[in-house]
Amino acid sequence: MEKLNLRNYTLEEIEVLISHLGEPKYRAEQIFHWITCKEAIDFDQMTNLPKVLRKKLAETFTLELPEVVEKISDLEGTTKFALKLQDGEIIETVVIPERDHYTLCVSTQVGCAMGCKFCLTAKGGFKRNLEVYEIISQVIIARLYLKEINSLLPLRNIVFMGMGEPLANYENLIKALKILAHPLGFNVSKKRLTVSTVGLVKKIKKLAEDFPTALAISLHAPNDDLRKSLIPVAKKYPLKDLLETIKTFPRIKNGRTTIEYILIKEINDSLQHAKELVNLFRGFPIKINLIPYNPHPELPFERPEEERIESFQRFLLDHGILTTVRKSKGLDISAACGQLRRRLTL
């Protein structure tokens, strides 16, 4: 019989599993602590558990992590991991150094079905959703890596902006978020967990009810016609409906919803587009994160000139819209926004 990966379960689920083994509830808390923030990769590491219990666990469960088949770092310390899953599929996750912490960009699917025209992940198509343990394993691998390099900075932010549309893998996403935020586990603050979506309106509303986190919307266009041409799935979600949903989404500690806007040369980077954005978001508690397009030879788009990027940002700022320009970390190793894919490029 195939062993179950114990990282697939919340604390409450582990309590049930442990009760079936005839063990008291507090053992579940010890085990949960080991497999989350203590990054245990073997049951023998759980030294405060009886040997008999450790043996039982090893007979029934596994803590196996995906195989790291490729690890590439750039000069600034951004590191991309290619991870081989049990069925042979490949996903990628990226550790990004910030001023006083690290951010982890997590994948939620093998490939992506959203079909965004500017995204390399979409070009590879969709294969399947990730299991909870495959999502959590990316966090474990990142934390073990930071220990390996003796990093003095913590892994503080986890952004669901890797391969896939997080809200299209909703149930597994919610379980992973609960495991990451649990005080007996990783204890990551909800404001440090960011879910990015192209705008699946019904699922955004459900996230607001089930487990509100920081929210990022992949907008990339200030009107429906242009947005539909760049993001085919946007045909189902008009901007009017999306804006109403953003307006009512719970704000974590008075935070702002992030609007992600990839600037693509001569596609969506004119001052007229900036003016439309101002009209769209006037009075909204949002911030716009401009992402200059990360080019790739397999895609036909180009990055705007720096002067054009600066003019676009300045127009938004001058009209009262909080706007930042994201520095494209990991560009040299194909680890930047829109460059992850489900096959190795060896």
C-alpha positions as CSV (number, residue, x, y, z in Angstrom):
1,M,0.0,0.0,0.0
2,E,1.3,3.4,-0.9
3,K,2.3,5.5,2.1
4,L,0.5,8.9,2.7
5,N,2.5,12.0,2.8
6,L,1.9,13.4,6.3
7,R,2.4,17.0,5.1
8,N,-0.9,16.7,3.2
9,Y,-2.8,17.2,6.5
10,T,-3.9,20.0,8.8
11,L,-3.3,19.6,12.6
12,E,-7.0,18.7,13.1
13,E,-6.7,15.9,10.5
14,I,-3.4,14.6,12.1
15,E,-5.3,14.5,15.4
16,V,-7.8,12.1,13.8
17,L,-5.1,10.0,12.2
18,I,-3.2,9.7,15.5
19,S,-6.3,8.7,17.4
20,H,-6.7,5.8,15.0
21,L,-3.2,4.7,16.1
22,G,-4.3,4.8,19.7
23,E,-2.3,7.9,20.6
24,P,-3.3,11.0,22.7
25,K,-4.1,14.3,21.0
26,Y,-1.0,16.1,22.2
27,R,1.2,13.7,20.1
28,A,-0.5,15.2,16.9
29,E,0.7,18.7,18.0
30,Q,4.2,17.4,18.5
31,I,4.2,15.7,15.0
32,F,2.7,18.8,13.3
33,H,5.4,21.0,14.9
34,W,8.1,18.6,13.6
35,I,6.8,18.4,10.0
36,T,6.3,22.2,9.7
37,C,8.6,24.7,11.4
38,K,11.2,22.1,12.4
39,E,11.4,20.8,8.8
40,A,11.7,17.1,9.8
41,I,12.4,14.9,6.8
42,D,12.6,11.6,8.8
43,F,10.5,10.3,11.7
44,D,13.6,9.4,13.6
45,Q,14.3,13.1,14.0
46,M,11.2,13.3,16.3
47,T,13.2,12.7,19.4
48,N,10.4,13.6,21.9
49,L,8.2,10.8,20.4
50,P,8.4,7.2,21.7
51,K,10.4,4.9,19.3
52,V,7.3,2.7,19.0
53,L,5.3,5.6,17.7
54,R,8.0,6.7,15.3
55,K,8.1,3.2,13.9
56,K,4.3,3.2,13.5
57,L,4.4,6.5,11.7
58,A,7.2,5.3,9.4
59,E,5.2,2.2,8.4
60,T,2.1,4.3,7.5
61,F,3.3,7.7,6.4
62,T,6.1,9.4,4.5
63,L,7.7,12.8,4.7
64,E,9.3,12.5,1.3
65,L,10.1,15.8,-0.5
66,P,10.2,16.4,-4.2
67,E,13.6,15.9,-5.7
68,V,15.6,19.0,-6.4
69,V,16.8,18.3,-10.0
70,E,18.1,21.8,-10.7
71,K,19.1,24.8,-8.6
72,I,20.2,28.0,-10.2
73,S,21.2,31.3,-8.4
74,D,21.9,34.7,-9.9
75,L,24.4,37.2,-8.6
76,E,21.9,38.9,-6.3
77,G,21.0,35.6,-4.6
78,T,17.6,34.9,-6.3
79,T,17.5,31.1,-6.4
80,K,15.2,29.0,-8.6
81,F,14.6,25.3,-7.8
82,A,13.2,22.8,-10.3
83,L,11.5,20.1,-8.4
84,K,10.6,16.7,-9.7
85,L,7.4,15.3,-8.3
86,Q,6.5,11.6,-7.8
87,D,4.8,11.3,-11.2
88,G,7.9,12.8,-12.9
89,E,6.3,16.2,-13.5
90,I,8.5,19.3,-12.9
91,I,7.5,22.5,-11.0
92,E,9.6,25.5,-10.1
93,T,9.8,27.6,-7.0
94,V,11.9,30.7,-6.4
95,V,13.6,32.1,-3.2
96,I,14.0,35.9,-3.5
97,P,16.2,38.0,-1.2
98,E,14.8,41.3,0.0
99,R,16.4,44.0,2.2
100,D,15.7,42.3,5.5
101,H,14.0,39.0,4.7
102,Y,13.4,36.4,2.0
103,T,10.3,35.9,-0.1
104,L,9.3,32.6,-1.5
105,C,7.3,32.4,-4.8
106,V,5.2,29.2,-4.6
107,S,3.6,27.2,-7.4
108,T,0.1,25.7,-7.0
109,Q,-0.3,23.8,-10.3
110,V,1.8,21.8,-12.8
111,G,1.5,24.3,-15.7
112,C,-1.5,26.7,-16.0
113,A,-4.8,26.7,-17.8
114,M,-5.5,30.5,-17.8
115,G,-3.7,31.0,-21.2
116,C,-2.2,34.5,-20.5
117,K,-0.6,35.5,-23.8
118,F,2.5,37.0,-22.1
119,C,3.3,34.1,-19.8
120,L,5.7,31.3,-20.4
121,T,4.0,29.0,-17.9
122,A,0.8,29.2,-19.9
123,K,2.6,28.3,-23.1
124,G,3.4,24.9,-21.6
125,G,-0.2,24.1,-20.9
126,F,-1.9,22.7,-17.8
127,K,-1.2,19.2,-16.4
128,R,-2.7,19.0,-12.9
129,N,-3.2,20.6,-9.5
130,L,-0.6,20.2,-6.8
131,E,-1.4,18.3,-3.7
132,V,-1.2,20.1,-0.4
133,Y,2.1,18.4,0.5
134,E,3.6,19.4,-2.8
135,I,2.8,23.0,-2.0
136,I,4.1,22.8,1.6
137,S,7.2,21.0,0.4
138,Q,8.3,24.1,-1.5
139,V,8.3,26.0,1.8
140,I,10.3,23.2,3.5
141,I,12.9,23.1,0.7
142,A,13.3,26.8,0.8
143,R,13.8,26.9,4.6
144,L,16.3,24.0,4.5
145,Y,18.2,25.9,1.8
146,L,18.4,29.1,3.9
147,K,19.7,27.0,6.8
148,E,22.2,25.4,4.4
149,I,23.6,28.8,3.3
150,N,23.6,30.0,7.0
151,S,21.3,32.9,6.1
152,L,20.7,35.4,8.9
153,L,17.5,36.7,7.2
154,P,14.2,34.9,7.7
155,L,11.8,33.5,5.1
156,R,9.0,35.9,5.9
157,N,6.8,36.4,2.9
158,I,5.1,33.6,0.9
159,V,3.5,34.6,-2.4
160,F,1.4,32.3,-4.4
161,M,2.6,33.7,-7.7
162,G,4.5,30.8,-9.2
163,M,3.2,28.3,-11.7
164,G,-0.6,28.0,-12.0
165,E,-3.7,29.9,-10.9
166,P,-3.9,29.4,-7.1
167,L,-7.7,29.9,-6.9
168,A,-8.2,27.1,-9.6
169,N,-6.7,24.7,-7.0
170,Y,-8.9,26.2,-4.3
171,E,-9.4,23.4,-1.7
172,N,-5.7,22.5,-1.6
173,L,-4.7,26.2,-1.5
174,I,-6.9,26.8,1.5
175,K,-5.5,23.7,3.4
176,A,-1.9,24.9,2.6
177,L,-2.7,28.4,3.8
178,K,-4.1,27.1,7.1
179,I,-1.0,24.9,7.7
180,L,1.3,27.9,6.9
181,A,-0.6,30.2,9.2
182,H,-1.2,27.8,12.2
183,P,0.5,29.1,15.4
184,L,1.8,25.6,16.2
185,G,3.2,25.2,12.7
186,F,4.9,27.8,10.4
187,N,3.0,30.6,12.1
188,V,3.1,32.9,9.1
189,S,1.0,36.0,9.5
190,K,-1.9,36.3,7.1
191,K,-0.6,39.6,5.9
192,R,2.6,37.8,4.8
193,L,0.7,35.3,2.7
194,T,-0.3,36.7,-0.7
195,V,-2.6,35.0,-3.1
196,S,-2.4,36.2,-6.7
197,T,-5.2,35.6,-9.2
198,V,-6.2,36.6,-12.7
199,G,-9.6,37.4,-11.2
200,L,-11.7,34.4,-10.6
201,V,-14.5,36.4,-9.0
202,K,-16.5,33.6,-7.3
203,K,-13.3,32.1,-5.8
204,I,-12.1,35.5,-4.6
205,K,-15.4,35.9,-2.7
206,K,-15.0,32.4,-1.3
207,L,-11.5,33.2,-0.2
208,A,-12.8,36.3,1.6
209,E,-15.2,34.1,3.6
210,D,-12.9,31.1,4.2
211,F,-9.4,32.4,4.8
212,P,-8.7,36.1,3.8
213,T,-5.1,36.8,3.1
214,A,-3.2,39.6,1.3
215,L,-4.7,39.7,-2.3
216,A,-3.0,40.5,-5.6
217,I,-4.9,40.8,-8.8
218,S,-3.2,40.2,-12.1
219,L,-4.9,42.9,-14.1
220,H,-2.5,43.9,-16.9
221,A,-5.0,46.0,-18.8
222,P,-7.3,49.0,-17.9
223,N,-10.3,48.0,-20.1
224,D,-12.2,44.8,-20.9
225,D,-11.3,44.6,-24.6
226,L,-7.5,44.7,-24.0
227,R,-7.7,42.5,-21.0
228,K,-9.6,39.8,-22.9
229,S,-7.0,39.8,-25.6
230,L,-4.2,39.3,-23.1
231,I,-6.0,37.0,-20.6
232,P,-8.6,34.8,-22.4
233,V,-10.2,33.7,-19.2
234,A,-11.1,37.4,-18.4
235,K,-14.0,37.0,-20.8
236,K,-15.9,35.3,-17.9
237,Y,-15.0,38.1,-15.4
238,P,-15.7,41.7,-16.6
239,L,-13.8,44.4,-14.9
240,K,-17.0,45.8,-13.3
241,D,-17.6,42.5,-11.4
242,L,-13.9,42.2,-10.5
243,L,-13.8,45.8,-9.1
244,E,-16.8,45.2,-6.9
245,T,-15.2,42.0,-5.5
246,I,-12.0,43.8,-4.8
247,K,-13.8,46.6,-3.0
248,T,-15.5,44.2,-0.6
249,F,-12.5,41.9,0.0
250,P,-11.3,42.1,3.7
251,R,-8.3,44.3,4.2
252,I,-5.7,42.5,6.4
253,K,-4.6,45.0,9.0
254,N,-5.7,47.9,6.8
255,G,-3.5,46.7,3.9
256,R,-4.2,47.4,0.3
257,T,-5.1,45.0,-2.5
258,T,-2.2,44.9,-5.0
259,I,-2.9,45.4,-8.6
260,E,-0.3,43.7,-10.7
261,Y,0.2,45.3,-14.1
262,I,2.8,43.9,-16.5
263,L,4.0,46.7,-18.8
264,I,4.3,45.4,-22.4
265,K,5.8,47.7,-25.0
266,E,3.2,49.3,-27.3
267,I,0.5,47.1,-25.9
268,N,-0.6,48.5,-22.5
269,D,2.1,51.1,-21.7
270,S,0.8,54.4,-23.0
271,L,-0.3,57.4,-20.9
272,Q,-3.8,56.8,-22.2
273,H,-3.7,53.4,-20.5
274,A,-2.4,55.1,-17.3
275,K,-5.3,57.6,-17.5
276,E,-7.8,54.7,-17.8
277,L,-6.2,53.1,-14.7
278,V,-6.6,56.3,-12.7
279,N,-10.3,56.5,-13.7
280,L,-10.7,52.8,-12.8
281,F,-9.2,52.9,-9.3
282,R,-9.9,56.4,-8.1
283,G,-10.8,56.1,-4.4
284,F,-9.9,52.4,-4.1
285,P,-7.6,51.2,-1.3
286,I,-5.1,49.6,-3.7
287,K,-1.5,49.9,-4.8
288,I,-0.4,49.3,-8.4
289,N,2.7,47.2,-8.9
290,L,4.1,47.8,-12.3
291,I,6.1,44.9,-13.7
292,P,8.1,45.7,-16.8
293,Y,7.7,42.7,-19.1
294,N,10.3,40.0,-18.7
295,P,11.2,39.0,-22.3
296,H,11.7,35.4,-23.5
297,P,12.6,34.3,-27.1
298,E,9.5,32.0,-27.2
299,L,7.1,34.9,-26.8
300,P,6.6,37.9,-29.1
301,F,6.4,40.8,-26.6
302,E,9.0,43.4,-25.6
303,R,9.9,45.4,-22.5
304,P,9.2,49.1,-22.6
305,E,12.1,51.6,-22.4
306,E,12.9,52.9,-18.9
307,E,11.7,56.4,-19.8
308,R,8.3,55.1,-20.8
309,I,8.1,53.0,-17.6
310,E,9.0,56.0,-15.5
311,S,6.5,58.2,-17.3
312,F,3.7,55.7,-16.7
313,Q,4.5,55.5,-13.0
314,R,4.8,59.2,-12.6
315,F,1.4,59.8,-14.2
316,L,-0.2,57.4,-11.7
317,L,1.6,58.9,-8.7
318,D,0.7,62.4,-9.8
319,H,-3.0,61.4,-9.8
320,G,-2.9,59.9,-6.3
321,I,-2.4,56.2,-7.1
322,L,0.2,54.5,-4.9
323,T,2.5,52.9,-7.5
324,T,5.7,50.9,-7.4
325,V,7.9,49.4,-10.1
326,R,8.9,45.8,-9.3
327,K,12.5,45.1,-9.9
328,S,12.8,41.9,-12.1
329,K,14.7,39.6,-9.8
330,G,15.9,36.3,-11.3
331,L,15.6,37.5,-14.9
332,D,19.0,36.0,-15.9
333,I,17.9,32.6,-14.7
334,S,14.4,32.6,-16.1
335,A,13.0,33.0,-12.5
336,A,11.2,36.3,-13.0
337,C,7.5,36.9,-13.3
338,G,5.9,34.9,-16.1
339,Q,9.1,32.9,-16.8
340,L,8.4,29.7,-14.8
341,R,7.6,26.5,-16.7
342,R,7.0,22.8,-16.2
343,R,9.9,21.4,-18.1
344,L,13.7,21.7,-17.5
345,T,15.7,24.0,-19.7
346,L,18.9,22.1,-19.3
